[in-house]
Amino acid sequence: MSTLSTSWDLVPLSEVFTSIKSGFAYGKDSPTGILQIRMNNITPEGTWDLSKQRRVPQDHKAIAKSDLTTGDILFNVTNTPNLVGKTALFKDFPETATFSNHFLRLRTNDRIANSSYVARWMQFLFSIRAFEGMCRQWVNQATINTDTFLSTEIPLPPMKEQRKIVSLLDQIAALREQRRKTLSLLDNLEQSTFLQMFGEAILGRGNWPMVTIGDLIESTQYGSSEKAANHGILPILRMGNITSSGQVSLHDMKYLPDAPGDDRFLVKNGELLFNRTNSPDLVGKTAIYRGPEPMAYAGYLIRVRTGSKSDPAYLNGFLNSKFGKLTLRNMCKSIVGMANINAKELRGIKVPKPPLELQREFTRQVQQISRLRDIQESHLAELDSLFSSVQARAFRGELWETVSG
């Protein structure tokens, strides 16, 4: 590729791989079977996410031809266009696994290429969206053109230099992973604090009155149905900007062409956003918007204003608690893989009503956790930037003197 101008040999991927094997489809789940790696098990960064698992029977006839061994590369050939090309190296995996038909298993010729180096290079191509241009697309799904993919040339320095580049990238990636784990621990700390302060009442063992969410808020409002674009005047928050851990993410933002005439479709600092429509396991994602300027929000979200009746952090903690998520999952209506909870149903959910001062004490503790989270997120952003820079320079050959010294 023209962006990978180096003095190293440029070799087509067809000459790098000794084996290219597609996985197999299996629609059921066998709890005692072998883990089958699926699209959601690989993150865009090329790490493993095993929070949701599907398994196939150990005697399934396709397993023998779809085994995975250390050094194999899994390449996601079918997904939404922006996720096609996710790549992970099968290494230090906790158990035996196989893989679905959405992946290619790639085995490298270890005489000319280090599999970790190849995987890192493919992850680099994914990060610069090179695979999107190789896709055929239909109904929100896309697949890689295999011939185009295999004709792509990879820069191959001597094996010693490949290993040095991998070592450098792995060190930065390990630091990034430590920051992500710390952020996850802080999310758990917020939930644990909520349960410590309010858990007994949620379980019905407290002395506080039981009310509805509607009793604790001033209003609910659906978001804008106006179509968003990559460019515009007003940023708009969509359901993907609400994380499953209860945070507002400003990654992958879209925009409206004009500002609305009133504030019906604007969310302000301290107000809640509730994801009313999503897959059954994600419907009900809730987060507090913390920002200096109002933002628009999309129609799949409900804005919740608490006013002086309650503290938004308390309701956010309840809806993001395990009990709250179970309540939401049990009440949602599902239609062809999508679930919905409307504003009336949200307002009708039963919750304990602790003293307002205790709610505010919870907010103070959440703010302390948030300050720690901000520090960790800032460090993670710096590491992400460093990783991207080193990755790009490495595969252009610009780190040659650094890694060969």
Buried (B, 14 or more C-beta within 10 A) or exposed (E): EEEBEBEBEEBEBBBBBEEBBBBBEBEEEBEEBBBBBBBBBBEBBBBBEEEEBBBBEEEBEBBEEBBBEEBBBBBBBBBEBBBBBBBBBBEEBEEEBBBBBBBBBBBBBEEBBBBBBBBBBBBBBBBBEBBBEBBEEEEEBBBBBBEEBBEBBBBBBEBEBBBBBBEBBEEBBEBBBBBBEBBEEBBEBBBEBBBEBBBBBBEEEBEBEEBBBBBBBEEBBBBBEBEBEEEBEBBBBBBBBBBBBBBBEEEEBBBBEEEBEEEEBBBBEBBBBBBBBBEBBBBBBBBBBEBEEBBBBBBBBBBBBBEEBBBBBBBBBBBBBEBBBEBBBEBBEEEEEBBBBBBEBBBEBEBBBBEBEBBEBBBEBBEEBBEBBEEBBEBBEEBBEEBBEBBBBBBBBBBBEEBEE
